[in-house]
Amino acid sequence: MSGPDNDNWGDVLDEGEGGTAEPGNTADASPGFADAEDATPEPPPAGDGQGTAEEAMRVAEDACREIMRCSGFDVRVLAVTGDPVRVEIQGPDAGRIIGRRGVTLQALQYLVARIVGHRVSRHIRVKVDVEGYRVRRENVLRSLAQRAADRAVRDGRAIELDPMNPEERRVVHIALADDGDVRTESIGEGDDRRVRIIPVDDEDPGGGPTPEAGAEPDAGA
């Protein structure tokens, strides 16, 4: 599955300007982002140790800064080494980079990760955030997941959340992984894929949690 072409970076970033969308917003995601949202760049072949976290940090920061410059956004870009390498974007135009449901930010992260993967000889995960959006969003999702779980147990029926991207679904799965009263699964296809929260004594058939439930909160870029 291929991501957005590098020649279309500006077009990608101009799509989906909707600011921050909270859970419960059922607006359709901007077209053209599904591939970038679900795809995980394949790691390049392992090298002989040439690639370093510091190199990956520099590549990620330079790539993100260049994309922002070409797109005409007035922002500051700062990367921090680690696994994952974290790139933080701040500035007057930062809110425009998030997009509806965070789809534009997800596409940007995909592009930066691809660039890092091509320049560094070993696979290093990359996370791109805009003024702490991802942290705030994850907190909202955890709260939403707990409220939905409480309601599912109280009403004795499964609760389906609004469609989410893979990283957000993982947040919900992990938030409820230790809740003995419910189990979670992902259902649906493509842009309509969502989390279903099921009381453990619910008679509705359907397997256990998807593999996402056991994944790390930081999905691959």
Residue frames as a rotation matrix with the C-alpha (Angstrom) as fourth column:
MET 1
0.588 0.809 0.000 0.00
0.809 -0.588 0.000 0.00
0.000 0.000 -1.000 0.00
SER 2
-0.385 -0.803 0.456 1.56
0.805 -0.533 -0.260 3.24
0.452 0.267 0.851 -1.04
GLY 3
-0.032 0.298 -0.954 1.41
0.751 -0.622 -0.220 6.53
-0.659 -0.724 -0.204 0.80
PRO 4
0.881 0.376 -0.286 1.03
0.145 -0.791 -0.594 10.04
-0.450 0.482 -0.752 -0.64
ASP 5
0.437 -0.736 0.518 3.54
0.812 0.076 -0.578 10.96
0.386 0.673 0.631 -3.33
ASN 6
-0.203 -0.614 -0.763 6.24
0.844 -0.505 0.181 13.33
-0.496 -0.607 0.620 -2.18
ASP 7
-0.846 -0.131 0.517 5.35
0.449 -0.698 0.558 15.67
0.288 0.704 0.649 -5.04
ASN 8
-0.031 0.948 0.316 1.95
0.245 -0.299 0.922 16.19
0.969 0.106 -0.223 -3.46
TRP 9
-0.579 -0.240 -0.779 3.08
0.792 0.062 -0.608 17.12
0.195 -0.969 0.154 0.06
GLY 10
-0.983 0.185 -0.014 1.55
-0.178 -0.961 -0.211 20.57
-0.052 -0.205 0.977 -0.22
ASP 11
-0.323 0.914 -0.245 -1.76
-0.519 0.045 0.853 19.16
0.791 0.403 0.460 -1.45
VAL 12
-0.168 0.224 -0.960 -1.83
0.575 0.813 0.090 16.61
0.801 -0.537 -0.265 1.36
LEU 13
-0.726 -0.225 -0.650 -1.29
0.686 -0.308 -0.659 19.23
-0.052 -0.925 0.377 4.04
ASP 14
-0.906 0.421 0.038 -3.88
-0.409 -0.897 0.169 21.61
0.105 0.137 0.985 2.63
GLU 15
-0.259 0.845 -0.468 -6.63
-0.084 0.463 0.882 18.98
0.962 0.268 -0.049 2.81
GLY 16
0.158 0.464 -0.871 -8.82
0.671 0.597 0.440 18.40
0.725 -0.654 -0.217 5.84
GLU 17
-0.850 -0.424 0.314 -8.37
0.078 -0.690 -0.720 21.69
0.522 -0.587 0.619 7.65
GLY 18
0.198 0.980 -0.013 -10.89
0.117 -0.010 0.993 21.26
0.973 -0.198 -0.117 10.39
GLY 19
-0.080 -0.290 0.954 -8.96
-0.878 -0.432 -0.205 21.75
0.472 -0.854 -0.220 13.58
THR 20
-0.937 -0.307 0.166 -9.32
-0.346 0.748 -0.566 19.29
0.049 -0.588 -0.807 16.42
ALA 21
-0.011 0.947 -0.321 -12.22
-0.592 0.252 0.765 16.85
0.806 0.198 0.558 16.33
GLU 22
-0.528 -0.101 0.843 -13.32
-0.822 0.311 -0.477 15.31
-0.214 -0.945 -0.248 19.59
PRO 23
-0.969 0.239 0.067 -14.84
0.245 0.961 0.126 11.81
-0.035 0.139 -0.990 19.88
GLY 24
-0.159 0.980 -0.118 -18.44
0.512 -0.020 -0.859 11.79
-0.844 -0.197 -0.499 18.75
ASN 25
-0.025 0.083 -0.996 -17.77
-0.689 -0.723 -0.043 13.80
-0.724 0.686 0.075 15.63
THR 26
0.191 0.188 0.963 -19.06
0.345 0.906 -0.246 11.64
-0.919 0.379 0.108 12.79
ALA 27
0.629 -0.018 -0.777 -17.83
-0.621 -0.613 -0.488 13.88
-0.468 0.790 -0.397 9.99
ASP 28
0.930 -0.287 0.229 -16.21
0.365 0.780 -0.508 11.91
-0.033 0.557 0.830 7.19
ALA 29
0.157 -0.956 -0.249 -12.46
0.327 -0.187 0.926 11.97
-0.932 -0.227 0.283 7.03
SER 30
0.274 -0.128 -0.953 -10.94
-0.748 -0.651 -0.127 13.86
-0.605 0.748 -0.274 4.14
PRO 31
0.985 0.104 0.136 -10.61
0.004 0.783 -0.622 11.68
-0.171 0.614 0.771 1.04
GLY 32
0.636 -0.764 -0.112 -7.22
-0.192 -0.015 -0.981 10.41
0.748 0.645 -0.156 0.08
PHE 33
-0.034 -0.690 0.723 -5.82
-0.933 -0.239 -0.271 9.84
0.359 -0.684 -0.635 3.57
ALA 34
0.844 0.454 0.284 -6.94
-0.533 0.764 0.363 6.27
-0.052 -0.458 0.887 4.25
ASP 35
0.711 -0.622 -0.329 -3.77
0.308 0.695 -0.649 4.71
0.632 0.360 0.686 2.86
ALA 36
-0.217 -0.845 0.489 -1.45
-0.186 -0.455 -0.871 7.02
0.958 -0.280 -0.059 4.78
GLU 37
0.156 0.363 0.919 -3.46
-0.937 -0.239 0.253 6.53
0.311 -0.901 0.303 7.95
ASP 38
0.896 0.319 0.310 -3.42
-0.408 0.867 0.286 2.74
-0.177 -0.383 0.907 7.95
ALA 39
0.725 -0.633 -0.270 -0.07
0.149 0.528 -0.836 2.07
0.672 0.566 0.477 6.34
THR 40
0.779 -0.627 0.033 3.07
-0.145 -0.129 0.981 1.41
-0.611 -0.769 -0.191 8.29
PRO 41
0.530 -0.629 -0.569 6.26
-0.809 -0.173 -0.562 1.99
0.256 0.758 -0.600 6.32
GLU 42
0.928 -0.253 -0.272 8.21
0.276 0.960 0.046 -1.22
0.249 -0.117 0.961 5.99
PRO 43
0.655 -0.744 -0.131 11.54
-0.225 -0.358 0.906 -1.06
-0.721 -0.564 -0.402 7.80
PRO 44
0.561 -0.552 -0.616 14.56
-0.758 -0.045 -0.650 -0.86
0.332 0.832 -0.444 5.51
PRO 45
0.629 -0.391 -0.671 17.02
0.304 0.919 -0.251 -3.76
0.715 -0.047 0.697 5.55
ALA 46
0.909 -0.325 -0.259 19.15
0.208 -0.185 0.961 -3.82
-0.360 -0.927 -0.100 8.66
GLY 47
0.708 -0.703 0.070 22.43
-0.329 -0.417 -0.847 -2.05
0.625 0.577 -0.527 8.12
ASP 48
0.134 -0.775 -0.617 25.80
0.631 0.547 -0.550 -2.40
0.764 -0.316 0.563 9.76
GLY 49
0.151 -0.008 -0.989 24.99
0.958 -0.247 0.148 -0.03
-0.245 -0.969 -0.029 12.56
GLN 50
-0.704 -0.468 0.534 25.38
0.616 -0.777 0.131 3.13
0.354 0.421 0.835 10.48
GLY 51
0.011 0.811 0.585 21.97
0.146 -0.580 0.801 4.45
0.989 0.076 -0.125 11.40
THR 52
-0.833 -0.262 -0.487 21.74
0.516 -0.054 -0.855 6.21
0.197 -0.964 0.180 14.73
ALA 53
0.142 0.913 -0.383 18.93
0.975 -0.195 -0.104 7.75
-0.170 -0.359 -0.918 16.71
GLU 54
-0.110 -0.253 -0.961 20.67
0.234 -0.947 0.222 11.12
-0.966 -0.200 0.163 16.42
GLU 55
-0.969 -0.247 -0.030 20.80
0.013 -0.170 0.985 10.82
-0.249 0.954 0.168 12.64
ALA 56
-0.454 0.877 0.159 17.14
0.833 0.354 0.425 9.84
0.316 0.326 -0.891 12.53
MET 57
0.164 0.490 -0.856 16.28
0.765 -0.611 -0.203 12.83
-0.623 -0.622 -0.475 14.70
ARG 58
-0.509 -0.438 -0.741 18.09
-0.070 -0.837 0.543 15.22
-0.858 0.328 0.395 12.35
VAL 59
-0.968 0.173 0.184 16.50
0.221 0.228 0.948 13.70
0.122 0.958 -0.259 9.26
ALA 60
-0.172 0.971 -0.167 13.02
0.980 0.187 0.074 13.82
0.103 -0.151 -0.983 10.80
GLU 61
0.093 0.170 -0.981 13.43
0.507 -0.856 -0.100 17.42
-0.857 -0.488 -0.166 11.92
ASP 62
-0.748 -0.450 -0.487 14.82
-0.170 -0.579 0.797 18.57
-0.641 0.680 0.357 8.57
ALA 63
-0.848 0.462 0.261 12.15
0.474 0.437 0.764 16.71
0.238 0.772 -0.590 6.60
CYS 64
0.052 0.921 -0.386 9.30
0.989 -0.101 -0.109 18.06
-0.140 -0.376 -0.916 8.68
ARG 65
-0.087 -0.159 -0.983 10.70
0.252 -0.959 0.133 21.58
-0.964 -0.236 0.124 8.59
GLU 66
-0.937 -0.311 -0.161 11.04
-0.081 -0.253 0.964 21.45
-0.341 0.916 0.212 4.79
ILE 67
-0.532 0.824 0.196 7.48
0.791 0.401 0.461 20.17
0.301 0.401 -0.865 4.34
MET 68
0.232 0.614 -0.755 6.20
0.823 -0.538 -0.184 22.98
-0.519 -0.578 -0.630 6.54
ARG 69
-0.422 -0.472 -0.774 8.25
0.006 -0.855 0.519 25.56
-0.907 0.214 0.364 4.63
CYS 70
-0.990 0.030 0.135 7.06
0.138 0.118 0.983 24.34
0.014 0.993 -0.121 1.23
SER 71
-0.263 0.964 -0.045 3.47
0.913 0.263 0.311 24.37
0.312 0.040 -0.949 2.48
GLY 72
-0.338 0.064 0.939 3.76
0.104 -0.989 0.105 27.95
0.935 0.134 0.327 3.70
PHE 73
0.663 0.601 -0.445 3.04
0.476 0.120 0.871 27.22
0.577 -0.790 -0.207 7.36
ASP 74
0.047 -0.587 0.808 4.39
-0.525 -0.703 -0.480 29.57
0.850 -0.402 -0.341 10.03
VAL 75
0.966 0.257 -0.034 5.57
-0.128 0.587 0.800 27.01
0.226 -0.768 0.600 12.59
ARG 76
0.003 -0.958 0.287 8.60
-0.996 -0.030 -0.088 25.87
0.092 -0.286 -0.954 14.57
VAL 77
0.774 0.187 -0.604 9.84
-0.255 0.967 -0.026 22.29
0.579 0.174 0.796 14.40
LEU 78
-0.089 -0.798 0.596 11.84
-0.990 0.003 -0.144 20.53
0.113 -0.602 -0.790 17.11
ALA 79
0.545 0.202 -0.814 12.79
-0.258 0.964 0.066 16.85
0.798 0.174 0.577 17.20
VAL 80
0.227 -0.430 0.874 13.91
-0.956 0.071 0.284 14.84
-0.184 -0.900 -0.395 20.23
THR 81
-0.423 -0.481 -0.768 15.93
-0.650 0.752 -0.113 11.65
0.631 0.451 -0.631 19.91
GLY 82
-0.439 0.278 0.854 14.61
-0.676 0.525 -0.518 8.37
-0.592 -0.805 -0.043 21.26
ASP 83
-0.928 0.257 -0.271 12.45
-0.015 0.699 0.715 5.45
0.373 0.667 -0.645 20.19
PRO 84
0.451 0.074 0.889 10.26
0.891 -0.082 -0.446 6.73
0.040 0.994 -0.103 18.80
VAL 85
-0.828 -0.557 0.071 11.90
0.561 -0.824 0.082 9.90
0.013 0.108 0.994 17.56
ARG 86
0.169 0.928 -0.332 9.47
0.897 -0.284 -0.339 12.64
-0.409 -0.240 -0.880 18.50
VAL 87
-0.771 -0.305 0.558 8.87
0.552 -0.757 0.349 15.71
0.316 0.578 0.753 16.36
GLU 88
-0.056 0.726 -0.685 6.96
0.808 -0.370 -0.459 18.60
-0.586 -0.579 -0.566 17.93
ILE 89
-0.513 0.008 0.858 5.40
0.672 -0.618 0.407 21.36
0.534 0.786 0.312 15.82
GLN 90
-0.017 0.474 -0.880 4.43
0.817 -0.500 -0.285 24.70
-0.576 -0.725 -0.379 17.34
GLY 91
-0.923 -0.370 -0.103 3.45
0.275 -0.824 0.494 28.10
-0.268 0.428 0.863 16.04
PRO 92
-0.554 0.730 -0.400 0.62
-0.591 -0.683 -0.428 30.26
-0.586 -0.001 0.810 14.67
ASP 93
-0.057 0.536 -0.842 -0.35
-0.955 0.216 0.203 27.79
0.291 0.816 0.499 11.93
ALA 94
-0.887 -0.425 0.182 0.08
-0.461 0.841 -0.284 24.64
-0.032 -0.336 -0.941 14.01
GLY 95
-0.310 0.849 0.428 -3.64
-0.326 0.329 -0.887 24.01
-0.893 -0.414 0.175 14.39
ARG 96
0.376 0.458 -0.805 -4.06
-0.890 -0.064 -0.452 23.74
-0.259 0.886 0.384 10.62
ILE 97
-0.457 -0.689 -0.563 -1.76
-0.808 0.586 -0.061 20.73
0.372 0.426 -0.824 10.53
ILE 98
-0.663 0.243 0.708 -3.99
-0.401 0.684 -0.610 18.53
-0.632 -0.688 -0.356 12.69
GLY 99
-0.755 0.446 -0.481 -6.90
-0.440 0.200 0.876 18.23
0.486 0.873 0.045 10.29
ARG 100
0.246 0.938 0.246 -10.26
-0.919 0.144 0.368 16.60
0.310 -0.316 0.897 10.88
ARG 101
0.984 0.160 0.075 -9.88
-0.176 0.876 0.449 13.62
0.006 -0.455 0.890 13.25
GLY 102
0.363 -0.924 0.124 -6.13
-0.434 -0.049 0.899 14.18
-0.825 -0.380 -0.419 13.11
VAL 103
0.776 0.009 0.631 -5.97
0.440 0.708 -0.552 12.75
-0.452 0.706 0.545 9.59
THR 104
0.852 -0.489 0.186 -3.68
-0.149 -0.566 -0.811 15.45
0.502 0.663 -0.555 8.21
LEU 105
0.332 -0.737 0.589 -1.28
-0.932 -0.159 0.326 15.00
-0.146 -0.657 -0.739 11.11
GLN 106
0.473 -0.107 0.874 -1.31
-0.092 0.981 0.170 11.25
-0.876 -0.161 0.454 10.52
ALA 107
0.915 -0.121 0.385 -0.42
0.402 0.194 -0.895 11.77
0.034 0.974 0.226 6.85
LEU 108
0.631 -0.724 0.277 2.42
-0.627 -0.687 -0.366 14.11
0.456 0.057 -0.888 7.79
GLN 109
0.297 -0.508 0.809 3.77
-0.732 0.423 0.534 11.55
-0.613 -0.751 -0.247 10.24
TYR 110
0.729 0.033 0.684 3.65
0.300 0.882 -0.362 8.91
-0.616 0.469 0.633 7.51
LEU 111
0.896 -0.384 0.222 5.63
0.085 -0.343 -0.936 11.09
0.435 0.857 -0.274 5.10
VAL 112
0.415 -0.771 0.483 8.29
-0.887 -0.461 0.026 11.99
0.203 -0.439 -0.875 7.66
ALA 113
0.382 -0.238 0.893 8.64
-0.437 0.805 0.402 8.34
-0.814 -0.543 0.204 8.70
ARG 114
0.891 -0.043 0.453 9.09
0.395 0.566 -0.724 7.30
-0.225 0.823 0.521 5.07
ILE 115
0.725 -0.652 0.221 11.82
-0.330 -0.611 -0.719 9.87
0.604 0.448 -0.659 4.59
VAL 116
0.264 -0.622 0.737 13.60
-0.934 0.027 0.357 8.75
-0.242 -0.783 -0.573 7.75
GLY 117
0.610 0.046 0.791 13.32
-0.084 0.996 0.007 5.13
-0.788 -0.070 0.612 6.64
HIS 118
0.922 -0.256 0.291 15.00
0.337 0.160 -0.928 5.94
0.191 0.953 0.234 3.35
ARG 119
0.531 -0.733 0.425 17.82
-0.474 -0.673 -0.569 7.94
0.702 0.101 -0.705 4.90
VAL 120
-0.046 -0.499 0.865 18.63
-0.984 0.174 0.048 5.82
-0.174 -0.849 -0.499 7.95
SER 121
-0.455 -0.282 -0.845 19.73
-0.645 0.758 0.095 2.23
0.613 0.589 -0.527 7.52
ARG 122
-0.874 0.248 -0.417 17.71
0.426 0.805 -0.414 0.80
0.233 -0.540 -0.809 10.39
HIS 123
-0.062 0.969 0.240 14.05
0.470 -0.183 0.863 1.11
0.880 0.166 -0.444 11.28
ILE 124
-0.911 -0.124 -0.394 13.29
0.407 -0.430 -0.806 3.85
-0.069 -0.894 0.443 13.81
ARG 125
0.029 0.998 0.053 9.75
0.995 -0.034 0.098 4.83
0.099 0.050 -0.994 14.69
VAL 126
-0.926 -0.248 0.284 8.72
0.255 -0.967 -0.015 8.46
0.279 0.058 0.959 14.29
LYS 127
0.019 0.935 -0.355 5.93
0.991 -0.064 -0.116 10.32
-0.131 -0.350 -0.928 16.09
VAL 128
-0.794 -0.182 0.580 4.86
0.337 -0.926 0.171 13.77
0.505 0.331 0.797 14.96
ASP 129
-0.045 0.775 -0.630 2.76
0.988 -0.058 -0.143 15.90
-0.148 -0.629 -0.763 17.30
VAL 130
-0.305 0.066 0.950 1.30
0.374 -0.909 0.183 19.41
0.876 0.411 0.253 17.18
GLU 131
-0.470 0.040 0.882 1.41
-0.598 -0.749 -0.285 21.36
0.649 -0.661 0.376 20.44
GLY 132
-0.891 0.005 0.453 0.61
-0.383 0.528 -0.758 18.27
-0.243 -0.849 -0.468 22.52
TYR 133
-0.114 0.922 -0.371 -2.45
-0.972 -0.026 0.234 17.31
0.206 0.387 0.899 20.46
ARG 134
-0.129 0.064 -0.990 -1.77
-0.244 0.965 0.094 13.57
0.961 0.254 -0.109 20.63
VAL 135
-0.925 -0.227 -0.304 -1.41
0.234 0.292 -0.927 13.56
0.300 -0.929 -0.217 24.42
ARG 136
-0.678 0.733 0.058 -4.65
-0.626 -0.534 -0.569 15.50
-0.386 -0.422 0.821 24.85
ARG 137
-0.025 0.678 -0.734 -6.43
-0.894 0.313 0.320 13.29
0.447 0.665 0.599 22.35
GLU 138
-0.469 -0.208 -0.858 -5.26
0.036 0.966 -0.254 10.10
0.882 -0.151 -0.446 24.07
ASN 139
-0.990 0.139 -0.025 -6.54
0.010 -0.103 -0.995 11.40
-0.141 -0.985 0.101 27.41
VAL 140
-0.326 0.919 -0.224 -9.92
-0.917 -0.365 -0.160 12.15
-0.228 0.153 0.962 25.82
LEU 141
-0.054 0.280 -0.958 -10.04
-0.629 0.736 0.251 8.68
0.776 0.616 0.137 24.28
ARG 142
-0.821 -0.278 -0.498 -9.23
0.180 0.703 -0.688 6.96
0.542 -0.655 -0.527 27.57
SER 143
-0.818 0.573 0.051 -12.00
-0.327 -0.390 -0.861 8.88
-0.474 -0.721 0.506 29.29
LEU 144
-0.098 0.784 -0.613 -14.40
-0.992 -0.027 0.125 8.07
0.082 0.620 0.780 26.45
ALA 145
-0.382 -0.122 -0.916 -13.46
-0.300 0.954 -0.002 4.39
0.874 0.274 -0.401 26.59
GLN 146
-0.978 -0.018 -0.209 -14.14
0.188 0.368 -0.911 4.18
0.094 -0.930 -0.356 30.33
ARG 147
-0.536 0.839 -0.093 -17.50
-0.653 -0.482 -0.585 5.94
-0.536 -0.253 0.806 30.03
ALA 148
-0.022 0.515 -0.857 -18.52
-0.908 0.349 0.233 3.66
0.419 0.783 0.460 27.19
ALA 149
-0.655 -0.273 -0.704 -17.42
-0.023 0.939 -0.344 0.58
0.755 -0.209 -0.622 29.15
ASP 150
-0.938 0.346 0.037 -19.44
-0.068 -0.078 -0.995 1.68
-0.341 -0.935 0.096 32.18
ARG 151
-0.208 0.903 -0.376 -22.47
-0.914 -0.317 -0.254 2.21
-0.348 0.291 0.891 29.97
ALA 152
-0.238 0.070 -0.969 -22.03
-0.636 0.742 0.210 -1.19
0.734 0.667 -0.132 28.27
VAL 153
-0.892 -0.127 -0.434 -21.97
0.218 0.719 -0.660 -2.93
0.396 -0.683 -0.614 31.66
ARG 154
-0.787 0.615 -0.045 -24.87
-0.279 -0.420 -0.863 -0.89
-0.549 -0.667 0.503 33.01
ASP 155
-0.009 0.832 -0.555 -27.09
-0.952 -0.178 -0.251 -1.43
-0.307 0.526 0.793 29.97
GLY 156
0.016 -0.033 0.999 -25.96
-0.129 0.991 0.035 -5.00
-0.991 -0.130 0.011 29.31
ARG 157
0.854 0.256 0.453 -25.26
0.399 0.234 -0.886 -4.39
-0.333 0.938 0.098 25.64
ALA 158
-0.097 -0.944 0.315 -22.33
0.955 0.001 0.298 -3.72
-0.282 0.329 0.901 23.34
ILE 159
0.683 0.192 -0.705 -21.35
0.092 -0.980 -0.178 -0.12
-0.725 0.057 -0.687 22.61
GLU 160
0.269 -0.583 0.767 -19.77
0.963 0.155 -0.220 0.94
0.009 0.798 0.603 19.32
LEU 161
0.035 -0.362 -0.932 -17.55
0.310 -0.882 0.354 4.01
-0.950 -0.301 0.082 19.22
ASP 162
0.829 0.212 -0.518 -17.15
-0.348 -0.530 -0.773 6.31
-0.438 0.821 -0.365 16.25
PRO 163
0.820 -0.555 0.138 -14.62
0.477 0.530 -0.701 5.35
0.316 0.641 0.700 13.56
MET 164
0.738 -0.667 -0.101 -10.99
-0.379 -0.534 0.756 5.89
-0.558 -0.519 -0.647 14.57
ASN 165
0.430 -0.696 -0.575 -7.58
-0.699 0.147 -0.700 5.48
0.572 0.703 -0.423 13.01
PRO 166
0.406 -0.249 -0.880 -5.39
0.261 0.954 -0.149 2.53
0.876 -0.169 0.452 14.10
GLU 167
-0.685 -0.727 0.033 -3.43
0.195 -0.227 -0.954 4.45
0.701 -0.648 0.298 16.74
GLU 168
-0.476 0.576 0.665 -6.59
-0.822 -0.559 -0.104 5.73
0.312 -0.596 0.740 18.39
ARG 169
0.576 0.681 -0.453 -8.17
-0.481 0.730 0.486 2.28
0.661 -0.062 0.747 18.39
ARG 170
-0.065 -0.691 -0.720 -5.09
0.418 0.636 -0.649 0.93
0.906 -0.343 0.247 20.14
VAL 171
-0.798 -0.193 0.571 -5.46
-0.346 -0.628 -0.697 3.58
0.493 -0.753 0.435 22.83
VAL 172
0.114 0.938 0.328 -9.02
-0.946 0.001 0.325 2.39
0.304 -0.347 0.887 23.51
HIS 173
0.558 0.066 -0.827 -8.10
-0.075 0.997 0.029 -1.31
0.826 0.046 0.561 23.47
ILE 174
-0.402 -0.830 -0.388 -5.23
0.394 0.225 -0.891 -0.78
0.827 -0.511 0.237 25.90
ALA 175
-0.610 0.228 0.759 -7.26
-0.635 -0.714 -0.296 1.52
0.474 -0.662 0.580 28.16
LEU 176
0.355 0.866 0.353 -9.75
-0.931 0.292 0.220 -1.31
0.088 -0.407 0.909 28.73
ALA 177
-0.066 -0.450 -0.891 -7.36
-0.443 0.813 -0.378 -4.27
0.894 0.369 -0.253 28.58
ASP 178
-0.904 -0.358 -0.233 -7.41
0.054 0.446 -0.893 -4.75
0.424 -0.820 -0.384 32.37
ASP 179
-0.431 0.842 0.324 -11.15
-0.897 -0.360 -0.258 -4.17
-0.100 -0.402 0.910 32.76
GLY 180
-0.970 -0.024 0.242 -12.59
-0.040 0.997 -0.061 -7.55
-0.240 -0.069 -0.968 33.66
ASP 181
-0.207 0.978 0.011 -16.16
0.070 0.026 -0.997 -6.47
-0.976 -0.205 -0.074 32.94
VAL 182
0.762 0.461 -0.455 -15.73
-0.376 -0.257 -0.890 -5.83
-0.527 0.849 -0.023 29.21
ARG 183
-0.126 -0.799 0.589 -13.78
0.599 0.412 0.687 -6.96
-0.791 0.439 0.426 26.19
THR 184
0.257 0.155 -0.954 -13.02
-0.482 -0.835 -0.265 -5.00
-0.837 0.528 -0.139 23.03
GLU 185
-0.093 -0.307 0.947 -12.78
0.736 0.619 0.273 -5.76
-0.670 0.723 0.169 19.35
SER 186
-0.585 -0.097 -0.805 -12.33
-0.401 -0.828 0.391 -3.79
-0.705 0.552 0.446 16.15
ILE 187
-0.023 0.654 0.756 -15.05
0.680 0.564 -0.468 -4.06
-0.733 0.504 -0.458 13.53
GLY 188
0.804 0.406 -0.434 -15.73
-0.034 -0.698 -0.716 -2.51
-0.594 0.590 -0.547 10.16
GLU 189
0.260 -0.686 0.680 -13.53
0.939 0.344 -0.013 -1.82
-0.225 0.642 0.733 7.18
GLY 190
-0.180 -0.431 0.884 -11.41
0.760 -0.631 -0.154 1.08
0.625 0.644 0.441 5.99
ASP 191
-0.713 -0.095 0.694 -12.51
-0.145 -0.949 -0.280 4.51
0.686 -0.301 0.663 7.17
ASP 192
0.278 0.921 0.274 -15.45
-0.605 -0.054 0.794 2.92
0.746 -0.386 0.542 9.02
ARG 193
-0.053 -0.342 -0.938 -13.30
0.443 0.834 -0.329 0.73
0.895 -0.433 0.107 11.29
ARG 194
0.117 0.252 0.961 -14.20
-0.687 -0.678 0.262 1.26
0.717 -0.691 0.094 14.94
VAL 195
-0.913 -0.404 -0.059 -13.99
-0.208 0.583 -0.786 -0.25
0.352 -0.705 -0.616 18.43
ARG 196
0.227 0.959 -0.168 -16.81
-0.311 0.235 0.921 -2.29
0.923 -0.157 0.351 19.89
ILE 197
-0.751 -0.406 0.521 -16.98
-0.589 0.055 -0.806 -2.62
0.299 -0.912 -0.281 23.69
ILE 198
0.042 0.746 -0.664 -18.79
-0.300 0.643 0.704 -5.75
0.953 0.170 0.250 24.86
PRO 199
0.262 0.098 0.960 -19.87
-0.965 0.055 0.257 -6.77
-0.027 -0.994 0.109 28.38
VAL 200
-0.736 -0.674 -0.058 -18.22
-0.676 0.737 0.011 -10.08
0.035 0.047 -0.998 29.28
ASP 201
-0.645 0.558 0.523 -21.61
0.129 0.754 -0.645 -11.71
-0.754 -0.348 -0.558 29.95
ASP 202
-0.050 0.610 -0.791 -23.05
-0.835 -0.460 -0.303 -10.43
-0.549 0.645 0.532 26.66
GLU 203
0.219 0.229 0.948 -24.52
0.107 0.961 -0.257 -13.27
-0.970 0.158 0.186 24.60
ASP 204
0.868 0.110 -0.484 -23.65
-0.430 -0.321 -0.844 -11.65
-0.248 0.941 -0.232 21.27
PRO 205
0.642 -0.666 0.379 -21.07
0.637 0.739 0.219 -13.86
-0.426 0.101 0.899 19.52
GLY 206
0.862 -0.452 0.228 -17.82
-0.136 -0.641 -0.756 -12.40
0.488 0.621 -0.614 18.25
GLY 207
0.336 -0.784 -0.522 -14.24
0.641 0.597 -0.483 -13.29
0.690 -0.172 0.703 18.97
GLY 208
0.399 -0.304 -0.865 -11.97
0.822 -0.300 0.484 -11.80
-0.407 -0.904 0.130 21.52
PRO 209
0.557 -0.226 -0.799 -9.93
-0.157 -0.973 0.166 -8.66
-0.816 0.033 -0.577 21.18
THR 210
0.957 -0.288 0.045 -8.16
0.070 0.075 -0.995 -7.98
0.283 0.955 0.092 17.92
PRO 211
0.239 -0.948 -0.208 -4.35
0.918 0.291 -0.268 -8.04
0.315 -0.127 0.941 17.78
GLU 212
-0.013 -0.231 0.973 -4.49
0.084 -0.970 -0.229 -4.28
0.996 0.078 0.032 18.30
ALA 213
0.863 0.446 0.236 -5.47
-0.180 -0.165 0.970 -4.84
0.472 -0.880 -0.062 21.91
GLY 214
0.773 -0.610 -0.174 -2.05
0.524 0.458 0.718 -6.22
-0.359 -0.646 0.674 22.67
ALA 215
0.306 -0.675 0.671 -0.09
0.728 -0.288 -0.622 -3.71
0.613 0.679 0.404 20.63
GLU 216
-0.535 -0.566 -0.627 2.04
0.821 -0.524 -0.227 -0.96
-0.200 -0.637 0.745 22.02
PRO 217
0.387 0.711 -0.587 0.33
0.529 -0.693 -0.490 2.44
-0.755 -0.120 -0.644 22.42
ASP 218
0.052 -0.447 -0.893 2.87
-0.594 -0.733 0.332 3.98
-0.803 0.513 -0.303 20.06
ALA 219
0.760 0.261 0.596 2.01
0.279 0.696 -0.661 2.45
-0.587 0.669 0.456 16.74
GLY 220
-0.312 -0.871 0.378 4.56
0.759 0.010 0.651 2.37
-0.571 0.490 0.659 14.00
ALA 221
-0.324 0.163 -0.932 4.60
-0.269 -0.960 -0.074 5.54
-0.907 0.226 0.355 11.90
